[in-house]
Amino acid sequence: MESAMFGLETPLMTALQHLLDIPDGEGGAAGKQGATGGPTRAYVRDARAMAATPADVKDLPGAYAFVVDMPGLKSSDIKVQVEEERLLVISGERRRGGGEEKEESCKYLRMERRMGKFMRKFVLPDNADVDKISAVCQDGVLTVTVEKLPPPEPKKPKTIEVKVA
């Protein structure tokens, strides 16, 4: 296994490698479990994409910031969505040959940069304003900012007039 060569023999990496070793014929289309009781190919693909996409999440005074490195990607390659009202999904695909030499005219001696799909999902807190989300990609770093809702004003005590009978 090539992960031993790079010093990646952690339980998490071992589990991910096990998930990725599913042959093409296995895994069904229904749910997260295939006919053999294992994960489906789509689930494995999504798990691999999420594991390979590191992100920083910052809790700022007025917003939450999600920071993901996206070197060499154009804004058309990146998709930022809110699903199910509270699920922030950052996804896209990095393709080989984007602006580089034609594939037919070159021979790779080494291919180390990660290519393929990437995805991260974040459950937004209750005080996140899903109507005020912005995304900026600058110098290969995507920053998705989700503003916070203002805190609810404290309820003032209701004064009840006492009448004398």
Number of C-alpha atoms within 10 A of each C-alpha: 8 8 12 10 8 8 8 12 14 11 9 11 13 15 11 15 14 11 18 15 9 15 8 7 7 15 22 17 14 10 11 15 15 16 12 10 11 16 22 21 22 14 18 20 17 15 17 18 19 18 15 14 17 13 14 10 14 12 11 12 8 13 18 21 20 19 19 19 17 21 13 14 19 12 14 8 14 17 13 17 13 17 11 8 11 15 15 21 16 21 18 20 16 19 14 15 9 11 8 8 10 11 10 6 6 9 8 6 5 6 8 5 7 12 11 10 18 23 22 20 15 13 14 16 12 10 15 19 17 19 11 12 19 13 16 13 18 12 11 14 15 22 20 20 20 24 20 20 15 10 7 7 6 6 6 6 6 6 6 6 6 6 5 4 3
